[in-house]
Amino acid sequence: MTTTRDTDQDQLLDVAARVMFPTYRPALVIGHGRGRHVTSTAGVEYLDLTGGNAVSSVGNAHPQVTAAITAQAEGIVHTSNLVCNDQAVLLAAQLCERTPFGRVFFCNSGSEANEALLKLARRYFHETGDPRTQVIATTTGFHGRTYGALSLTGRAKHRIGSGPLVDGITHVRINDLDEITAAISRRTAAVIVETIQAEAGVIEADPHYLHGLRRLCDEHGALLLFDEVQTGVCRTGPFLSFETLGVVPDACSIAKGIAAGLPMGVVLAREFLAPGLPGGSHASTFGGNPVAAAAARAVLEIIDRDNLPAHVASIGAVLSGKLRVLAADPALPTVAARGTGLLQGLQLRPDIDVQRLLARLRDSGVLLSVVGGTVLRFTPALNLTENELDQGIATLHAVLHHHTEGAL
């Protein structure tokens, strides 16, 4: 491969190691992107099957998004939240029109959106004179790394050295109705769950379980909250993943792909929850930023114009078939395939050195990530083409095929 700027990349990685906290272990420095491809500062192009961790929903440098950002930046980049900006208002109305929800709160990330959900749940019951504080989450859930979101997150590895966390959070196993039935009560403010637990290894919530949660919340007067940070914005096909499951939550969070790479988190809530965040009870300085809102409105236009829900369903089925073939091949170090749409995972054998595998994939021009320890996660841009998918899976198959015992 051509590497005309190796020195630039090496120098930048050295600088990053020296001046930035070592929370990440970057292997590349990306300087350019087009569509589903990114190019390093060393001049090497990669097919990005991570989609920037499910953020680059319509690919890199989409001309319609770029035009919307440019036009808005030439107008106004920021306003205080003492006033409205037109892009945020119009975006909020569009989100309400295409979902079952009637109220919107804008912030900057999935973590912040989940923080707002936690606060909304408790404040709503305070405002209605029925104070409740317990919130039930799952042991394998991931809701972010700020303190409230981290407290909702069940996996211990994310919480090491960060205690004490927010009180009043109970964790139960996903897909276990008996366990949550024992935990829920009249003091429960809310239950929060992801329809697919991406960070835990692409673990899907059983529809029967989700229906059971809705029934239990209704029986106990608790709120049902869905974390759609990764599953939302057509990641599984429909705009929100629950649309095909027959269960409607009282509120949900979205983020990641909504603004095509610009920071945005959103809380969507049913109308009856409007009193839960009264005047002055919550705020976000950058929430609803007009440039990010303009980008998000462009994303919604692209979703509709290109019928991305149908495309995701179609190409997601192709991806699922290809991953099942890899999982069933006894010559490969693969165990199982799962997920839906363009949020899928390929489970590897537990003895595989996943970091070496990711490095070999990078050397072959494909970017993937690992979640849940040994699960390759596929979250490409929603407009991924079938030719690009064929290229990526062929490369993955070749890398896996050259596996020998102890080599990965």
PEJOQUI-V616737 format. One record per run of one state. SS is the DSSP state (h for helix, s for strand, l for the rest). FROM is the first residue (numbers start at 1). TO is the last residue. If there is no record, write none. Layout:
ss={SS	SS}
from={FROM	FROM}
to={TO	TO}
This chain:
ss={l	h	l	s	l	s	l	s	l	h	l	s	l	h	l	h	l	s	l	h	l	s	l	h	l	h	l	s	l	h	l	s	l	s	l	s	l	h	l	s	l	h	l	s	l	h	l	s	l	h	l	h	l	h	l	s	l	s	l	h	l	s	l	s	l	s	l	h	l}
from={1	6	20	30	36	37	41	45	49	51	55	60	61	63	74	86	98	103	108	110	128	134	139	147	153	156	159	169	173	177	184	188	194	196	198	203	205	207	221	223	228	241	245	251	255	256	260	265	270	271	278	290	306	308	329	334	341	343	349	354	364	366	368	369	372	375	379	386	402}
to={5	19	29	35	36	40	44	48	50	54	59	60	62	73	85	97	102	107	109	127	133	138	146	152	155	158	168	172	176	183	187	193	195	197	202	204	206	220	222	227	240	244	250	254	255	259	264	269	270	277	289	305	307	328	333	340	342	348	353	363	365	367	368	371	374	378	385	401	408}
